[in-house]
Amino acid sequence: MKRLLPLLAFAVLICSQSFAAYIVVLKDGTRYKAKTKWTVTNGKAIVTLENGQTLVLNPNEIDAAKSEELSKLGLGDVNVLSTSPQTQPQTQTQKPTLGQLVRGARRPTEPATPVTQTAPAGQSPNAATTTIPDQTDARLRDTFERAYENVGIFEHKISGTNRNIRVDLTADNEDKVFSAISATAFLIQRNAGLEGNQIDMVELFMKTTTGGSAGRFQMSRADADALSNKSMSLQDYFIRRVIY
């Protein structure tokens, strides 16, 4: 009996370690509960979350020392970012589909509002950042905004021109990021329902509520077509096209 107790305690220790999660901590304080430590492929950190989803991160955003510390101490359950889609309150009115949004009612044109454009790559931000009027049609902005809200994204800003659009939005998990990409491809293909206009590119700037980057993309019509005909999956598009 005395020999059995130490063996039983050892077995319990091994079992608890085998099911222990690895905590990935970002430098902005965001935490993810993963099955194992991340791996780096093609310059991207691939994280397999506890629920089986895969998250792609910029390795420079990961606090490696803090991740090791919390994982060893088992303190990762504090403020771990959820990756499950958040359930929105149900309302009496059923949300329209993306197709219905594109064919939706038109609004009168609203006055243009100033928008700040960021400096092109390779130029000094102070020298190149300028403020110009937003030139997007109010009907186009309305369609984009309602499309994102239809997939659960409620923090967004549309600017630019009717042909080259910039979208700034908040996406806190993998599902929201993929939903934003899918909705954007749909809108590009249908030119957001604006007759006589062709959308050439949509630049997506996605962030988390804590300010961390969720990915930046420059989606062309060719990208939108590839996603629509499924010659490229959402996951492949993310890995191949993400800009940090």
C-alpha positions in Angstrom: 0.0 0.0 0.0 2.9 2.4 0.9 4.5 1.8 -2.5 1.1 2.3 -4.3 0.6 5.9 -2.9 3.8 7.4 -4.5 3.0 5.8 -7.8 -0.6 7.1 -7.7 0.7 10.6 -7.0 3.2 10.4 -9.8 0.5 9.3 -12.2 -1.8 12.2 -11.3 1.1 14.6 -11.8 1.8 13.2 -15.3 -1.9 13.4 -16.3 -2.2 17.0 -15.1 0.9 18.0 -17.1 -0.3 16.2 -20.3 -3.5 18.2 -20.3 -1.9 21.5 -19.4 -2.5 24.3 -21.9 0.2 26.7 -23.3 -0.6 30.3 -22.8 0.4 32.7 -25.6 0.8 36.2 -24.3 1.1 39.2 -26.7 3.0 42.3 -25.8 -0.2 44.3 -25.6 -1.4 42.0 -22.8 -3.7 39.8 -24.9 -3.6 36.1 -24.0 -4.6 33.0 -25.9 -5.0 29.5 -24.4 -3.3 27.1 -26.9 -2.8 23.4 -27.0 1.0 23.7 -27.4 3.6 26.4 -28.0 3.4 28.2 -31.3 5.4 27.2 -34.4 6.8 29.7 -37.0 6.1 29.0 -40.7 7.0 31.4 -43.5 7.6 34.2 -40.9 4.2 33.7 -39.3 3.5 32.3 -35.8 0.9 29.5 -36.0 -1.0 28.9 -32.8 -3.4 26.0 -32.3 -6.0 27.0 -29.8 -7.7 24.7 -27.3 -10.9 24.7 -29.3 -9.0 23.4 -32.4 -9.0 26.7 -34.3 -5.7 28.0 -35.8 -4.5 31.5 -35.2 -1.9 33.3 -37.3 0.1 36.0 -35.5 3.1 38.2 -36.1 5.9 36.6 -34.0 7.2 40.1 -33.0 3.9 40.7 -31.2 4.4 37.7 -28.9 5.9 38.1 -25.4 7.9 34.9 -25.4 9.2 35.3 -21.8 5.8 36.0 -20.4 4.3 33.1 -22.3 6.8 30.7 -20.8 6.3 32.1 -17.3 2.5 31.9 -17.3 2.5 28.5 -18.9 4.8 27.0 -16.3 3.0 28.7 -13.4 -0.5 27.7 -14.8 -1.7 31.3 -14.5 -3.2 31.5 -18.0 -6.8 31.3 -17.0 -6.8 35.0 -15.9 -8.2 37.2 -18.7 -7.7 34.8 -21.5 -9.2 36.1 -24.7 -12.1 34.1 -25.9 -12.1 32.9 -29.5 -15.7 31.8 -29.6 -18.1 33.9 -31.7 -20.0 36.3 -29.4 -23.8 35.8 -29.5 -25.6 39.0 -30.4 -28.9 39.8 -28.7 -31.8 38.5 -30.7 -34.3 41.1 -32.0 -37.7 40.9 -33.6 -36.4 41.7 -37.1 -34.3 39.0 -38.9 -31.0 40.3 -40.2 -30.8 40.5 -44.0 -28.4 38.4 -46.0 -25.4 39.9 -47.8 -27.2 39.6 -51.1 -30.2 41.5 -49.6 -27.9 44.2 -48.3 -26.4 44.8 -51.8 -29.9 45.1 -53.3 -31.1 47.3 -50.4 -32.7 50.7 -50.4 -30.6 53.7 -51.5 -30.0 56.7 -49.2 -29.5 60.3 -50.2 -25.9 61.4 -50.6 -24.5 62.8 -47.3 -21.9 65.6 -47.0 -18.3 64.3 -47.2 -16.4 64.1 -44.0 -12.6 64.6 -43.6 -10.5 61.4 -43.4 -6.8 61.0 -42.5 -4.8 58.8 -44.9 -1.6 57.1 -43.7 1.8 57.5 -45.3 2.7 55.0 -48.1 5.3 52.4 -47.2 8.9 53.7 -47.2 7.9 57.4 -46.6 8.1 59.4 -43.4 4.7 59.4 -41.6 5.1 63.0 -40.6 5.9 64.1 -44.1 3.4 62.0 -46.0 0.3 61.9 -43.8 -2.4 64.3 -45.1 -6.1 65.0 -44.5 -8.3 64.8 -47.5 -12.1 64.7 -48.0 -13.7 61.3 -47.9 -15.0 60.6 -51.4 -17.1 57.5 -50.9 -20.7 57.5 -51.9 -23.1 57.5 -48.9 -24.9 54.5 -50.4 -21.7 52.5 -50.7 -20.7 53.3 -47.1 -24.1 52.3 -45.9 -23.9 48.9 -47.7 -20.4 48.2 -46.4 -21.4 49.1 -42.8 -24.6 47.0 -42.8 -22.7 44.0 -44.3 -20.1 44.0 -41.5 -22.8 44.4 -38.9 -24.6 41.5 -40.4 -21.7 39.3 -39.5 -21.3 40.7 -36.0 -18.7 43.5 -36.6 -20.0 46.8 -35.2 -16.9 48.9 -35.0 -16.0 50.1 -38.5 -15.1 53.1 -40.6 -15.3 53.4 -44.3 -13.3 56.0 -46.3 -11.4 56.5 -49.5 -13.1 56.6 -53.0 -15.7 54.5 -54.6 -13.1 52.5 -56.5 -10.4 52.2 -53.8 -11.8 51.8 -50.3 -10.2 51.8 -46.9 -12.0 49.9 -44.1 -10.9 50.2 -40.4 -12.7 47.7 -38.2 -12.4 45.8 -34.9 -12.3 41.9 -35.0 -11.4 40.2 -31.8 -11.2 36.6 -32.9 -10.5 34.3 -35.9 -14.2 33.9 -36.8 -14.7 37.7 -37.0 -11.5 38.1 -39.1 -12.6 35.4 -41.6 -16.2 36.9 -41.6 -14.8 40.3 -42.5 -12.7 38.9 -45.3 -15.7 36.9 -46.7 -18.0 39.9 -46.6 -15.5 42.2 -48.2 -15.0 39.7 -51.1 -18.7 39.6 -51.6 -19.0 43.4 -51.7 -16.1 43.8 -54.2 -17.6 41.3 -56.6 -21.0 43.1 -56.5 -19.5 46.6 -56.3 -21.6 47.1 -53.2 -24.7 47.4 -55.3 -23.6 50.8 -56.7 -24.6 51.0 -60.4 -21.9 52.3 -62.8 -19.1 51.8 -60.3 -16.4 49.2 -60.0 -14.5 48.6 -56.8 -10.8 47.9 -57.7 -9.4 47.3 -54.2 -10.4 47.3 -50.5 -7.7 47.9 -47.9 -8.7 46.2 -44.7 -7.1 47.4 -41.4 -8.3 45.1 -38.6 -7.5 45.4 -34.9 -8.6 44.0 -31.6 -10.4 45.9 -28.9 -7.1 46.2 -27.0 -5.4 47.8 -29.9 -3.4 44.8 -31.2 -3.2 44.1 -34.9 -5.7 41.5 -36.3 -4.2 41.7 -39.8 -4.0 44.2 -42.7 -5.0 43.2 -46.3 -5.2 44.7 -49.7 -8.0 42.8 -51.4 -8.2 43.1 -55.2 -10.9 41.9 -57.5 -8.8 38.9 -58.4 -8.6 38.0 -54.7 -12.3 38.4 -54.3 -12.9 36.1 -57.3 -10.6 33.5 -55.9 -12.4 33.5 -52.6 -15.8 33.3 -54.3 -15.0 30.4 -56.5 -13.2 28.7 -53.7 -9.9 28.4 -55.5 -8.5 29.9 -52.4 -9.8 29.3 -48.9 -10.2 32.0 -46.2 -7.3 30.4 -44.3 -5.0 30.4 -47.3 -5.9 33.9 -48.1 -5.0 35.0 -44.6 -1.6 33.3 -44.6 -0.7 34.5 -48.1 -2.0 38.0 -48.1 -1.7 39.3 -44.5 0.4 42.4 -44.1 1.8 43.4 -40.7 
